[in-house]
Amino acid sequence: MEGPLGAGDLLAAVRAVLDGHGGAPARPELTVHGPGQYTVRVGGDRLDIRSRPLSDQPPGTLDPVLDGPGARRIVLTASGAPSERARDLFTALTEAIGRRARCYTAAEAAAIAAGMPLTDRYARPEPALAGWALIFRDHYVENSVGFLLAMERAGLDPEWIFALSKGDRTQHRERVHSWFLRRGYASDTLDNSVINGTAGAAEAARARAVDAQVADFVRRAHAAGRKVLVIDDGGLLAQGYGADGPGPRVDAAIELTVSGLKRITAAPGELAVPVLNMARSQLKSRLGYNEIADSCVRRLRAIVPGQKFIGRHVLLLGYGTLGARAARSLRALGCRVAVVDTDILALITAAEDGFETHRSIAEALDRQRPFLILGSSGGTAVTAEDVPLLPDGVLLAGFATKDFSVLTDGYPGATAQRIPHVGVRYDLPHATTATVLGDGRSLNLFEYEGIANRGYDAYRAGTLLAALALCRDPERFPPGLHLEPVDRIIDDAGLFDAYYTQYLCARSAPLGTGAFAGTAETSGEDAHAR
């Protein structure tokens, strides 16, 4: 196992496991040979634990952290033919040490918090949080860690936080999960494929088990006299947690994405709870999508480092808020970008922004042979009728899950070959190939951290402000979707002014934005809760 696990924390993890395996017939005996060097004897069996530092390892967080133990390799061995009890102990030690090795250190958590100074600024104590529980469903990335730590600093009890991953293969999802468990949160996955109705049998079965945990969490919170807030992309509300029905109902929600708005609209039953609409807020539209588009283009170029971009034809499907920004970024790079959109006003806007435009994919591919097609439509961008028209060897980069689902859900006659860390190549029945980059989901979240912490800092700060306002006075918001109050909450808090001062003002001297993080002052288990 490998991770930033110092000798003291390693010894603590070993002792915690041994304490749980004490008693008859023979209590395990621990011998400490030196820092990180231990032997455990259980009956006549011997288990050895050895650790050593690893040099020249890349940072385990977006910002390099100077404090902390550094990465170490930990080897656990069993001698001879161990008994069943020794094997059970071996397994328990492996799981406990591995989980602790994956977990963020206190210095790393402090660095994540320091990298989100606006979120930290607004994490002021809010007494109303003492009466709330939170279900937070989002990507398992560092800015989610920073957001939930801010909710803690504002007064939310970690015991009453249930974090759910949306199932994307983000780079450090296992580290985030381990950290959440160590903080005392419940943590699991409710995959977007389940919400969209495309999950396989195994994932659907797991989702039912997770749904039972969520329902139990809501019931326990209500029994303890707490209201329940959901921060999500509409997944839980689409499952009925925001409407009157036989199951438990949450008390309020914050919607993060446009796709979530669509899920809420399509969900059966009337909304019976207030939902604050962050997805359409000025904050996300004016600031958030710039950062999302930047992360999409950065990830795209990184995943195919051998490709030439400058001067080549690119086809963009969908000229919405995200697509428009991605198109401008690629044009600035030197790409020759054409746009397809079925919305005539979006097409007019793209044309007047100087892009070649087409009403259909067929029309576009009749005039050019792009090496790359980007999808940002949020729907099924490429249909079965379009597939035979695709140029041989084309790369398909989706920034919304459904864009290239015609291939990822199974195209008749196609064979798929997974390319590790790149995507899936499809040999099509038309004697051509196409490669879907990533895993068919949002490419900027495929084995990647997505948006920089400082890039998403303002959006997380705005979400925090909305959550505090909603918990402080839930009766102020009747059931249904609310957009205007979100913009007003953010304006009243002065978030845009703080954003400008923190990141853009030439004479500002912001704190917590250095290239390197972690000093003696930020070490210690609870340093992040400064």
C-alpha positions as a printed Julia matrix, in Angstrom:
530×3 Matrix{Float64}:
   0.0     0.0     0.0
   1.14    3.55   -0.66
   0.12    6.93    0.72
   1.08    9.82    3.02
   0.89    7.76    6.21
   3.44    8.65    8.89
   4.77    6.14   11.39
   2.59    7.48   14.22
  -0.62    7.21   12.2
   0.41    3.79   10.93
   0.97    2.54   14.48
  -2.39    4.01   15.57
  -4.16    2.19   12.72
  -2.48   -1.1    13.65
  -3.36   -0.76   17.32
  -6.99    0.1    16.52
  -7.31   -3.14   14.54
  -5.6    -5.21   17.24
  -7.92   -3.76   19.89
 -10.82   -5.09   17.86
  -9.26   -8.55   17.65
  -8.35   -9.01   21.3
  -9.52  -11.68   23.71
  -9.6   -15.46   23.47
  -8.04  -17.66   22.37
  -4.91  -15.48   22.29
  -4.57  -11.73   22.21
  -2.4   -10.51   19.32
   1.01   -9.32   20.51
   2.58   -6.23   18.96
   6.33   -5.66   18.83
   7.63   -2.25   17.77
  11.07   -2.53   16.18
  11.25    1.13   15.23
   9.17    3.81   13.48
   7.08    2.07   10.85
   8.53   -1.39   11.6
   6.22   -3.75   13.5
   5.56   -7.44   14.1
   2.21   -8.88   15.18
   2.0   -12.4    16.59
  -1.34  -14.15   16.86
  -1.04  -17.65   18.28
   1.81  -19.27   16.37
   1.48  -16.95   13.35
   3.52  -13.89   12.54
   2.54  -10.81   10.54
   5.18   -8.21    9.64
   4.48   -4.58    8.78
   7.26   -2.56    7.17
   7.16    0.94    5.72
   9.65    3.17    3.97
   9.52    6.61    2.36
   9.09    7.03   -1.38
  11.09    9.78   -3.04
  10.14   12.02   -5.97
   6.41   11.31   -5.77
   3.92   13.71   -7.38
   1.67   15.68   -5.02
  -1.45   13.89   -3.88
  -3.39   17.16   -3.99
  -3.78   19.96   -6.52
  -1.54   22.22   -4.45
   1.83   20.83   -3.33
   1.92   20.41    0.46
   5.26   20.91    2.2
   4.2    19.6     5.61
   3.21   16.05    6.42
   4.87   12.64    6.31
   5.27   12.38    2.54
   4.39    9.26    0.57
   5.39    5.91    2.01
   5.19    2.32    0.85
   3.77   -0.09    3.42
   4.21   -3.84    3.04
   2.27   -6.35    5.14
   3.39  -10.0     5.01
   2.27  -13.24    6.64
   4.8   -16.01    7.22
   4.13  -19.7     6.55
   0.56  -20.98    6.33
  -1.4   -18.65    8.62
  -4.45  -19.81   10.52
  -7.94  -18.56    9.72
  -7.72  -16.09   12.62
  -4.39  -14.76   11.34
  -5.83  -14.41    7.84
  -8.81  -12.48    9.22
  -6.44  -10.19   11.1
  -4.29   -9.78    7.96
  -7.37   -8.74    5.97
  -8.5    -6.3     8.68
  -5.04   -4.72    8.87
  -4.82   -4.42    5.09
  -8.21   -2.7     4.87
  -7.56   -0.34    7.79
  -4.04    0.64    6.74
  -5.07    1.02    3.09
  -8.02    3.24    4.02
  -5.83    5.39    6.27
  -3.08    5.6     3.63
  -5.58    6.87    1.05
  -7.0     9.48    3.42
  -5.96   13.12    3.19
  -3.58   14.26    5.9
  -4.41   17.24    8.11
  -1.91   19.35    6.16
  -3.5    18.35    2.85
  -6.98   19.17    4.14
  -5.68   22.53    5.34
  -4.22   23.16    1.88
  -7.57   22.38    0.24
  -9.35   24.8     2.58
  -6.69   27.46    1.97
  -7.2    27.03   -1.76
 -10.84   28.1    -1.4
 -10.54   31.47    0.39
 -13.99   32.76   -0.59
 -15.69   29.63    0.69
 -13.66   29.94    3.87
 -14.62   33.62    4.19
 -18.35   32.86    4.23
 -18.14   29.82    6.5
 -19.33   31.84    9.48
 -21.11   30.19   12.42
 -24.8    29.73   11.71
 -26.78   28.55   14.77
 -29.62   27.28   12.58
 -27.4    24.45   11.27
 -27.77   22.74   14.65
 -31.23   21.73   13.51
 -30.29   20.39   10.07
 -28.81   17.34    8.36
 -27.26   17.39    4.89
 -27.28   14.99    1.93
 -24.59   16.18   -0.46
 -24.43   14.46   -3.84
 -21.73   15.64   -6.2
 -18.39   14.69   -7.73
 -15.74   13.4    -5.35
 -13.13   16.08   -5.95
 -11.14   18.4    -3.7
 -13.56   21.31   -3.89
 -16.27   19.02   -2.48
 -13.97   18.36    0.48
 -13.46   22.1     0.91
 -17.19   22.77    0.73
 -18.15   20.22    3.38
 -15.37   21.4     5.69
 -16.86   24.89    5.31
 -20.28   23.54    6.25
 -18.68   22.05    9.35
 -17.06   25.36   10.24
 -20.46   27.0     9.86
 -21.87   24.61   12.46
 -23.08   21.43   10.75
 -22.41   18.28   12.78
 -20.28   15.78   10.74
 -22.47   12.97   12.06
 -25.36   14.47   10.09
 -23.63   14.64    6.7
 -24.31   11.97    4.08
 -22.03   12.39    1.04
 -22.83   10.62   -2.22
 -20.62   10.34   -5.28
 -22.27   10.7    -8.68
 -20.11    7.84   -9.95
 -17.61    9.66  -12.16
 -14.07    8.28  -12.21
 -12.5    11.38  -10.72
  -8.8    11.16  -10.01
  -8.83   11.11   -6.22
 -12.3     9.69   -5.54
 -10.94    7.01   -3.19
  -9.02    9.62   -1.19
 -12.15   11.76   -0.89
 -14.24    8.77    0.2
 -11.68    7.76    2.84
 -11.49   11.32    4.13
 -15.27   11.6     4.41
 -15.45    8.37    6.4
 -12.67    9.56    8.69
 -14.52   12.83    9.3
 -17.54   10.81   10.45
 -19.74   11.31    7.39
 -21.69    8.55    5.72
 -20.25    8.1     2.22
 -21.37    6.02   -0.76
 -22.19    6.19   -4.49
 -25.5     6.87   -6.2
 -24.48    6.61   -9.83
 -25.92    8.96  -12.42
 -26.6     5.97  -14.64
 -29.22    4.86  -12.11
 -30.92    8.25  -12.24
 -30.82    8.22  -16.05
 -32.16    4.67  -16.26
 -29.08    3.25  -18.04
 -27.54    1.3   -15.15
 -26.85   -2.41  -15.37
 -28.3    -4.94  -12.97
 -25.39   -4.81  -10.52
 -25.36   -1.02  -10.32
 -29.14   -0.91   -9.98
 -29.02   -3.4    -7.1
 -26.34   -1.37   -5.37
 -28.4     1.79   -5.88
 -31.38    0.17   -4.14
 -29.18   -0.55   -1.12
 -27.87    3.03   -1.11
 -31.4     4.37   -1.48
 -32.39    2.42    1.63
 -29.49    4.06    3.51
 -30.59    7.51    2.34
 -34.17    6.88    3.37
 -33.0     5.67    6.78
 -30.78    8.77    7.14
 -33.77   11.04    6.44
 -35.97    9.17    8.93
 -33.28    9.26   11.64
 -32.73   12.97   11.11
 -36.45   13.7    11.4
 -36.69   11.49   14.48
 -33.87   13.55   16.02
 -35.79   16.75   15.3
 -33.64   17.79   12.34
 -34.67   19.0     8.91
 -32.87   17.58    5.88
 -31.24   19.67    3.14
 -30.22   18.11   -0.18
 -27.51   19.64   -2.38
 -27.6    17.69   -5.63
 -28.12   17.64   -9.38
 -31.73   16.6    -9.09
 -31.0    12.9    -8.66
 -32.64   12.47   -5.28
 -35.57   14.72   -6.14
 -36.08   12.68   -9.32
 -36.42    9.66   -7.04
 -39.24   11.29   -5.15
 -37.52   12.77   -2.11
 -38.95   16.21   -2.88
 -42.58   15.25   -3.4
 -45.38   13.97   -1.22
 -45.5    10.2    -1.29
 -45.17    7.01    0.72
 -41.43    7.37    1.35
 -39.53    9.91    3.44
 -39.33   13.46    2.14
 -36.49   15.95    2.55
 -37.24   19.49    3.65
 -35.33   21.65    1.18
 -32.88   21.37   -1.7
 -30.28   23.28   -3.71
 -30.04   22.41   -7.4
 -26.56   22.55   -8.94
 -26.96   21.64  -12.62
 -29.17   22.28  -15.63
 -29.49   18.53  -16.17
 -30.8    18.36  -12.61
 -33.44   20.95  -13.44
 -34.58   18.73  -16.3
 -34.77   15.74  -13.95
 -36.84   17.71  -11.45
 -39.23   18.84  -14.18
 -39.63   15.26  -15.42
 -40.06   13.75  -11.95
 -43.56   12.53  -11.01
 -45.53   14.55   -8.5
 -45.5    18.21   -7.56
 -42.51   19.68   -5.75
 -43.44   19.85   -2.09
 -40.2    21.5    -0.92
 -38.32   24.71   -1.77
 -35.46   24.25   -4.26
 -32.92   27.04   -4.75
 -31.75   27.14   -8.36
 -27.96   27.55   -8.42
 -27.82   26.04  -11.91
 -29.27   29.12  -13.63
 -27.8    31.67  -11.24
 -25.76   34.63  -12.43
 -22.87   33.16  -10.48
 -22.75   29.94  -12.48
 -23.64   31.53  -15.82
 -21.14   34.4   -15.58
 -18.29   32.74  -13.69
 -18.79   29.0   -13.33
 -19.0    28.01  -16.99
 -15.75   29.77  -17.86
 -13.95   27.5   -15.41
 -15.86   24.39  -16.55
 -14.99   25.09  -20.19
 -11.35   25.65  -19.27
 -11.21   22.32  -17.45
 -12.85   20.56  -20.42
 -10.31   21.86  -22.92
  -7.36   21.2   -20.6
  -8.49   17.61  -20.04
  -9.13   17.09  -23.74
  -5.6    18.1   -24.71
  -4.02   16.09  -21.89
  -5.79   12.85  -22.76
  -4.52   12.86  -26.38
  -1.05   14.43  -26.04
   0.04   13.06  -29.43
  -2.64   14.94  -31.37
  -2.14   18.15  -33.31
  -4.86   20.73  -32.67
  -3.67   23.96  -34.3
  -5.27   24.54  -37.7
  -7.43   21.42  -37.69
 -11.18   21.09  -38.1
 -13.28   20.57  -34.96
 -17.06   20.13  -34.85
 -18.95   21.32  -31.78
 -22.43   19.96  -31.05
 -24.41   22.41  -28.91
 -23.73   26.13  -28.59
 -25.06   26.69  -25.11
 -23.26   28.42  -22.27
 -20.58   25.74  -21.98
 -20.3    25.02  -25.7
 -19.82   28.69  -26.59
 -16.95   29.06  -24.15
 -15.3    25.83  -25.31
 -15.62   26.96  -28.94
 -13.88   30.25  -28.22
 -11.09   28.48  -26.32
 -10.44   26.08  -29.21
 -10.52   28.91  -31.74
  -7.99   30.84  -29.65
  -5.82   27.73  -29.77
  -5.95   27.82  -33.56
  -8.63   25.21  -34.27
 -11.13   25.75  -37.1
 -14.39   25.29  -35.2
 -17.8    24.65  -36.75
 -21.02   24.5   -34.75
 -24.17   22.41  -34.99
 -27.25   23.3   -32.96
 -30.96   22.62  -33.41
 -31.9    25.83  -31.58
 -32.07   28.6   -34.15
 -31.19   31.4   -31.73
 -28.11   29.48  -30.56
 -27.16   28.96  -34.22
 -27.6    32.67  -34.96
 -25.44   33.54  -31.95
 -22.71   31.14  -33.09
 -22.76   32.58  -36.62
 -22.59   36.15  -35.36
 -19.73   35.12  -33.07
 -17.84   34.22  -36.24
 -18.21   30.42  -36.34
 -19.24   28.32  -39.32
 -22.67   26.94  -38.49
 -24.84   24.03  -39.6
 -28.37   22.88  -38.82
 -27.41   19.18  -38.71
 -24.45   16.86  -38.29
 -25.06   15.49  -41.79
 -24.78   18.96  -43.28
 -21.6    19.68  -41.33
 -19.9    16.39  -42.24
 -20.75   16.9   -45.9
 -18.55   20.01  -45.88
 -15.65   18.99  -43.61
 -13.94   15.99  -42.06
 -13.19   16.97  -38.45
 -10.62   15.0   -36.5
 -12.53   15.82  -33.31
 -16.21   16.18  -32.43
 -17.17   17.76  -29.11
 -20.54   17.19  -27.5
 -22.01   19.69  -25.06
 -25.7    19.39  -25.93
 -26.86   17.61  -22.79
 -28.91   15.27  -24.97
 -28.28   12.57  -27.56
 -26.15   14.62  -29.92
 -25.15   11.88  -32.38
 -27.97    9.61  -33.57
 -27.86    6.17  -35.2
 -28.38    7.89  -38.58
 -25.29   10.04  -38.01
 -22.9     7.21  -37.11
 -22.22    6.02  -40.72
 -21.23    9.6   -41.6
 -18.5     9.9   -38.97
 -14.97   10.33  -40.38
 -12.73    7.32  -39.96
 -10.63    7.62  -36.8
 -12.62   10.53  -35.4
 -12.25   11.4   -31.69
 -15.47   12.0   -29.74
 -15.18   14.13  -26.61
 -18.36   14.39  -24.57
 -18.91   16.97  -21.87
 -22.4    15.71  -21.09
 -23.26   12.06  -20.45
 -25.78   11.51  -23.25
 -23.88   13.16  -26.13
 -22.45    9.94  -27.58
 -24.72    7.43  -25.87
 -25.59    6.0   -29.3
 -22.19    4.27  -29.09
 -21.69    3.87  -25.34
 -25.1     2.23  -24.89
 -24.3    -0.28  -27.65
 -24.4     0.3   -31.4
 -25.52   -2.69  -33.54
 -22.6    -4.43  -35.18
 -19.92   -2.4   -33.43
 -17.11   -3.96  -31.39
 -15.52   -2.06  -28.53
 -11.91   -2.06  -27.36
 -11.05   -0.28  -24.13
  -7.9     1.85  -24.21
  -6.81    2.32  -20.57
  -6.67    5.96  -19.44
  -7.86    7.16  -22.86
 -11.29    5.8   -23.75
 -13.03    3.21  -25.91
 -12.38    2.59  -29.61
 -15.35    1.35  -31.62
 -14.87   -0.64  -34.8
 -18.04    0.2   -36.69
 -19.82   -1.99  -39.24
 -19.13    0.68  -41.88
 -15.39   -0.24  -41.91
 -14.55    2.88  -39.9
 -13.51    3.53  -36.32
 -14.4     6.14  -33.73
 -12.91    6.64  -30.28
 -15.02    7.96  -27.41
 -12.58    9.65  -25.06
 -12.97    8.94  -21.35
 -15.8     6.76  -20.11
 -18.71    8.33  -21.97
 -19.4    10.77  -19.15
 -18.13   14.33  -18.75
 -14.56   14.12  -20.03
 -13.24   16.74  -17.63
 -14.03   14.36  -14.75
 -12.42   11.26  -16.23
  -9.39   10.34  -14.09
  -9.0    14.05  -13.44
  -9.79   16.53  -10.69
 -11.89   18.69  -12.97
 -11.93   22.36  -12.04
  -9.16   24.01  -10.03
 -10.16   24.69   -6.43
  -9.74   28.45   -6.85
 -11.67   28.26  -10.1
 -14.7    26.73   -8.35
 -14.23   28.67   -5.13
 -16.84   31.33   -5.95
 -19.48   28.76   -6.94
 -18.91   26.77   -3.77
 -19.05   29.99   -1.74
 -22.34   30.91   -3.41
 -23.75   27.46   -2.71
 -22.69   27.84    0.92
 -24.43   31.22    1.16
 -27.6    29.75   -0.36
 -27.5    26.8     2.05
 -27.07   29.03    5.1
 -29.92   31.32    4.01
 -32.22   28.36    3.35
 -31.46   26.71    6.68
 -31.77   29.99    8.56
 -35.27   30.74    7.3
 -36.82   27.86    5.32
 -40.34   29.3     5.68
 -39.21   32.23    3.53
 -39.22   29.92    0.49
 -42.46   28.19   -0.56
 -42.37   24.86   -2.42
 -41.0    25.07   -5.96
 -37.93   26.33   -7.83
 -36.45   29.7    -6.84
 -33.87   31.57   -8.94
 -34.23   35.27   -8.12
 -33.66   34.76   -4.37
 -30.38   32.97   -5.14
 -29.05   35.94   -7.11
 -30.2    38.29   -4.36
 -28.55   36.23   -1.59
 -25.26   36.29   -3.48
 -25.5    40.03   -4.24
 -26.37   40.91   -0.66
 -23.35   38.97    0.6
 -21.02   40.91   -1.69
 -19.62   37.74   -3.23
 -18.83   39.26   -6.63
 -16.95   42.13   -5.02
 -15.06   39.67   -2.83
 -14.28   37.55   -5.91
 -12.9    40.54   -7.79
 -10.81   41.65   -4.83
  -9.52   38.14   -4.15
  -8.57   37.11   -7.66
  -8.71   39.96  -10.16
  -7.96   43.33   -8.57
  -4.43   44.43   -9.5
  -3.77   45.91   -6.06
  -5.28   43.11   -4.0
  -3.15   40.95   -1.73
  -5.29   37.83   -1.23
  -4.5    35.33    1.44
  -4.3    31.58    1.0
  -3.5    31.63   -2.73
   0.19   30.78   -2.73
   1.59   28.09   -4.99
   2.65   25.96   -2.05
   0.64   25.12    1.04
   1.33   23.8     4.5
   3.4    25.38    7.25
   4.03   24.56   10.85
   1.0    26.69   11.68
  -1.3    24.49    9.6
  -0.12   21.12   10.83
  -2.14   19.08   13.28
  -5.31   17.03   13.01
  -7.74   19.94   13.18
  -5.7    22.62   11.42
  -8.21   22.82    8.58
 -10.89   23.97   11.03
  -8.99   27.15   11.83
